[in-house]
Amino acid sequence: MIKPKRKMKPWFYLLMTFLILIIIGSILLRLPIVSHSNHLRLIDIIFTATSAVCVTGLTVVNTSGFNLPGQVILIVLMQLGGLGIMYLSSSLVLLIKGDLKMDQRQMLNKLNDTYSLYDMGKVLSIVVLYTFIVELAGFFLLFVGFSMEGLSASESAYISLFHAVSAFCNAGFSTFDTSIAGFNNLIKITVMLLIVLGGIGFYVVYDLMKIIEKGYHIRVHTKVVLAATSILIILGGIMIYFINFGHLSIIDAFFQSITARTAGFNTVDISSLHTVSILILLGLMIVGASPGSTGGGVKTTTSFVAFCSIFAILRGSKELILFKRKIPDISLIRAFSIILLYLFLIFIGTILILLVSDVNLISALFEITSALGTVGLSLGTTNMLDDYGKIVIITYMFIGRVGPPALLLIMIGKEYVSGIKYPEEKVLLG
């Protein structure tokens, strides 16, 4: 008797696709056609490949040191990693075959149970188109910006392509050793816009595109993402500006507020900022981008729901109402579970870095939070790590990229309705 073929679990599929992509990326960076100004050790190659695929941006070797083939490989790895190999491959299937198989729809639908199976096909159909349009627009604006800096047309074109992909994918890789510090405001503003457009999530983009349909109401998910994103950018920018008053321009302040939520670019030396600014950046890195986006973190929706539920409890409310809709209790449980697990991982990671590397507490905490949030900002700790420290950061970059969606898939897959009803009893809290 032939045993039925076991289907691969969605969360395992997600882990394996990114792991395989990292392995392929490492092999490609080892090819003879790839060279670097410094000698590349295997651990450094794996670190770079992981950082590119997980769109983190932390580096132990200068990106500018890679020759053209090496940098092109990084562009491809960032693009595939940013979109998520599962989203990209399914979108290509849609474009080639015109439809998705039912098991593919079910797998992708589990990533976000807000949308129906029919909606998932439509969401995926705009991924490639949206990415192409936004990156192309960013490319032209950056081309103008870099041309204003006196670069030749060919140099401006290549550098604009590299940074358009890196910014939209929230990767943080730059061909300049000082990131984009010292460049004109057109370049800075364009990078900021690309980061935001890549970080709001494709579900939001799809929802906004449907506004033109008669009788269509914007989903609560979209409203939460837009509200949370706006609040974080504005409050973060204003606080960083006034804390560093006289040392940062308003554009640089808002740039740091935006880039801290998983992008990794910088226009100033992060280590030169006020200590309070460092703490604000830590908070922004933990929150991260939005579901279905190219960014990491616990996600804006998770943080927004958890934060609003605290206020609801303080008001004495037994349920959370957002935009005239009741949020299911299971969503609250998931939100707090994800946040607590995230903080626990940061705690463990910080201890590991302190044990294997000679760095201070703030630097270790900042580095591990940056890796787990796939941010890419650093206080200069990355270059001080030994091989054990690099392994810790590699592991955390991987967990930060695939962990949150994989955890959500596992939680959804474990859901069941018990036929047994137990008596209720309160536990003293506080």
QUIURLIN-V403703 format. One record per backbone hydrogen bond with DSSP energy under -1.0 kcal/mol. NH is the residue of the N-H (numbers start at 1). CO is the residue of the C=O. E is the energy in kcal/mol with one decimal. If there is no record, write none. Layout:
# QUIURLIN-V403703
nh:NH co:CO e:E
nh:NH co:CO e:E
This chain:
# QUIURLIN-V403703
nh:13 co:9 e:-2.5
nh:14 co:10 e:-2.2
nh:15 co:11 e:-2.1
nh:16 co:12 e:-2.6
nh:17 co:13 e:-2.2
nh:18 co:14 e:-1.5
nh:19 co:15 e:-2.3
nh:20 co:16 e:-2.9
nh:21 co:17 e:-1.9
nh:22 co:18 e:-2.1
nh:23 co:19 e:-2.1
nh:24 co:20 e:-2.7
nh:25 co:21 e:-2.5
nh:26 co:22 e:-2.4
nh:27 co:23 e:-2.2
nh:28 co:24 e:-2.5
nh:29 co:25 e:-2.1
nh:31 co:28 e:-1.3
nh:34 co:31 e:-1.7
nh:45 co:41 e:-1.9
nh:46 co:42 e:-2.5
nh:47 co:43 e:-2.1
nh:48 co:44 e:-2.3
nh:49 co:45 e:-2.7
nh:50 co:46 e:-2.5
nh:51 co:47 e:-2.3
nh:52 co:48 e:-2.1
nh:53 co:49 e:-2.7
nh:54 co:50 e:-2.6
nh:55 co:52 e:-1.1
nh:56 co:51 e:-3.1
nh:65 co:62 e:-1.0
nh:66 co:63 e:-1.5
nh:67 co:35 e:-1.9
nh:71 co:67 e:-2.1
nh:72 co:68 e:-2.5
nh:73 co:69 e:-2.1
nh:74 co:70 e:-1.6
nh:75 co:71 e:-2.0
nh:76 co:72 e:-2.1
nh:77 co:73 e:-2.5
nh:78 co:74 e:-2.5
nh:79 co:75 e:-2.4
nh:80 co:76 e:-2.5
nh:81 co:77 e:-2.6
nh:82 co:78 e:-2.8
nh:83 co:79 e:-1.9
nh:84 co:80 e:-1.5
nh:88 co:84 e:-2.7
nh:89 co:85 e:-2.4
nh:90 co:86 e:-1.9
nh:91 co:87 e:-2.1
nh:92 co:88 e:-2.2
nh:93 co:89 e:-2.0
nh:94 co:90 e:-1.9
nh:95 co:91 e:-2.2
nh:96 co:92 e:-2.4
nh:97 co:93 e:-3.0
nh:98 co:94 e:-1.5
nh:105 co:101 e:-2.3
nh:106 co:102 e:-2.5
nh:107 co:103 e:-2.0
nh:108 co:104 e:-2.4
nh:109 co:105 e:-2.6
nh:110 co:106 e:-1.4
nh:111 co:108 e:-1.1
nh:112 co:109 e:-1.3
nh:115 co:112 e:-1.3
nh:120 co:116 e:-1.9
nh:121 co:117 e:-1.1
nh:122 co:118 e:-1.1
nh:123 co:119 e:-3.0
nh:124 co:120 e:-2.4
nh:125 co:121 e:-1.4
nh:130 co:126 e:-3.2
nh:131 co:127 e:-2.4
nh:132 co:128 e:-2.5
nh:133 co:129 e:-2.4
nh:134 co:130 e:-2.5
nh:135 co:131 e:-2.5
nh:136 co:132 e:-2.2
nh:137 co:133 e:-2.4
nh:138 co:134 e:-2.6
nh:139 co:135 e:-2.2
nh:140 co:136 e:-2.0
nh:141 co:137 e:-2.0
nh:142 co:138 e:-2.6
nh:143 co:139 e:-2.4
nh:144 co:140 e:-1.9
nh:145 co:141 e:-2.2
nh:146 co:142 e:-3.3
nh:147 co:143 e:-1.9
nh:148 co:144 e:-1.8
nh:150 co:147 e:-1.7
nh:151 co:146 e:-1.5
nh:156 co:152 e:-2.8
nh:157 co:153 e:-2.3
nh:158 co:154 e:-2.1
nh:159 co:155 e:-2.6
nh:160 co:156 e:-2.2
nh:161 co:157 e:-2.0
nh:162 co:158 e:-2.4
nh:163 co:159 e:-2.3
nh:164 co:160 e:-2.1
nh:165 co:161 e:-2.1
nh:166 co:162 e:-2.3
nh:167 co:163 e:-2.5
nh:168 co:164 e:-2.2
nh:169 co:165 e:-2.3
nh:170 co:167 e:-1.4
nh:171 co:166 e:-3.1
nh:179 co:176 e:-1.7
nh:180 co:266 e:-1.2
nh:181 co:178 e:-1.9
nh:183 co:180 e:-1.4
nh:188 co:184 e:-1.7
nh:189 co:185 e:-3.0
nh:190 co:186 e:-2.1
nh:191 co:187 e:-2.3
nh:192 co:188 e:-2.2
nh:193 co:189 e:-2.4
nh:194 co:190 e:-2.4
nh:195 co:191 e:-2.3
nh:196 co:192 e:-2.2
nh:197 co:193 e:-2.8
nh:198 co:194 e:-1.9
nh:199 co:195 e:-1.1
nh:200 co:196 e:-1.1
nh:202 co:292 e:-2.2
nh:205 co:201 e:-1.5
nh:206 co:202 e:-2.5
nh:207 co:203 e:-2.1
nh:208 co:204 e:-2.7
nh:209 co:205 e:-2.0
nh:211 co:208 e:-1.2
nh:213 co:210 e:-1.6
nh:216 co:213 e:-1.7
nh:223 co:219 e:-1.8
nh:224 co:220 e:-2.8
nh:225 co:221 e:-2.4
nh:226 co:222 e:-2.5
nh:227 co:223 e:-2.3
nh:228 co:224 e:-3.0
nh:229 co:225 e:-2.8
nh:230 co:226 e:-2.0
nh:231 co:227 e:-2.4
nh:232 co:228 e:-2.5
nh:233 co:229 e:-2.3
nh:234 co:230 e:-2.5
nh:235 co:231 e:-2.5
nh:236 co:232 e:-2.0
nh:237 co:233 e:-2.3
nh:238 co:234 e:-2.5
nh:239 co:235 e:-2.5
nh:240 co:236 e:-2.4
nh:241 co:237 e:-2.1
nh:242 co:238 e:-2.3
nh:243 co:239 e:-2.3
nh:244 co:240 e:-1.6
nh:245 co:242 e:-1.2
nh:247 co:244 e:-2.5
nh:253 co:249 e:-2.2
nh:254 co:250 e:-2.1
nh:255 co:251 e:-2.2
nh:256 co:252 e:-2.1
nh:257 co:253 e:-1.6
nh:258 co:254 e:-2.0
nh:259 co:255 e:-3.1
nh:260 co:256 e:-1.6
nh:261 co:258 e:-1.2
nh:262 co:260 e:-1.3
nh:263 co:259 e:-1.6
nh:264 co:259 e:-1.8
nh:272 co:269 e:-1.6
nh:273 co:270 e:-1.6
nh:278 co:274 e:-1.5
nh:279 co:275 e:-1.7
nh:280 co:276 e:-1.9
nh:281 co:277 e:-2.6
nh:282 co:278 e:-2.0
nh:283 co:279 e:-1.9
nh:284 co:280 e:-2.3
nh:285 co:281 e:-2.5
nh:286 co:282 e:-1.8
nh:287 co:283 e:-1.9
nh:288 co:284 e:-2.5
nh:289 co:296 e:-2.3
nh:290 co:199 e:-2.1
nh:293 co:290 e:-1.1
nh:294 co:198 e:-2.4
nh:298 co:286 e:-2.7
nh:299 co:287 e:-2.3
nh:300 co:289 e:-2.2
nh:303 co:299 e:-2.0
nh:304 co:300 e:-2.7
nh:305 co:301 e:-2.6
nh:306 co:302 e:-2.1
nh:307 co:303 e:-2.7
nh:308 co:304 e:-2.6
nh:309 co:305 e:-2.0
nh:310 co:306 e:-1.4
nh:311 co:307 e:-1.4
nh:312 co:308 e:-2.1
nh:313 co:309 e:-2.2
nh:314 co:310 e:-2.2
nh:315 co:311 e:-1.6
nh:316 co:313 e:-1.4
nh:317 co:312 e:-2.6
nh:322 co:325 e:-2.9
nh:327 co:320 e:-2.8
nh:332 co:328 e:-1.1
nh:333 co:329 e:-2.3
nh:334 co:330 e:-2.3
nh:335 co:331 e:-2.3
nh:336 co:332 e:-2.4
nh:337 co:333 e:-2.2
nh:338 co:334 e:-2.7
nh:339 co:335 e:-2.2
nh:340 co:336 e:-2.5
nh:341 co:337 e:-2.3
nh:342 co:338 e:-2.4
nh:343 co:339 e:-2.6
nh:344 co:340 e:-2.1
nh:345 co:341 e:-2.2
nh:346 co:342 e:-2.0
nh:347 co:343 e:-2.2
nh:348 co:344 e:-2.5
nh:349 co:345 e:-2.8
nh:350 co:346 e:-2.5
nh:351 co:347 e:-1.7
nh:352 co:348 e:-2.2
nh:353 co:349 e:-2.4
nh:354 co:350 e:-2.3
nh:355 co:351 e:-1.8
nh:356 co:352 e:-1.8
nh:357 co:353 e:-1.9
nh:359 co:357 e:-1.4
nh:364 co:360 e:-2.3
nh:365 co:361 e:-2.9
nh:366 co:362 e:-2.7
nh:367 co:363 e:-2.4
nh:368 co:364 e:-2.3
nh:369 co:365 e:-2.0
nh:370 co:366 e:-2.2
nh:371 co:367 e:-2.1
nh:372 co:368 e:-2.6
nh:373 co:369 e:-2.1
nh:374 co:371 e:-1.2
nh:375 co:370 e:-3.3
nh:384 co:381 e:-1.7
nh:385 co:382 e:-1.3
nh:390 co:386 e:-2.3
nh:391 co:387 e:-2.0
nh:392 co:388 e:-1.9
nh:393 co:389 e:-2.1
nh:394 co:390 e:-2.8
nh:395 co:391 e:-2.4
nh:396 co:392 e:-2.2
nh:397 co:393 e:-2.5
nh:398 co:394 e:-2.0
nh:399 co:395 e:-2.5
nh:400 co:396 e:-2.6
nh:401 co:397 e:-1.5
nh:402 co:398 e:-2.4
nh:403 co:399 e:-2.6
nh:406 co:402 e:-2.0
nh:407 co:403 e:-3.2
nh:408 co:404 e:-2.1
nh:409 co:405 e:-2.3
nh:410 co:406 e:-2.3
nh:411 co:407 e:-2.5
nh:412 co:408 e:-2.5
nh:413 co:409 e:-2.6
nh:414 co:410 e:-1.4
nh:415 co:412 e:-1.2
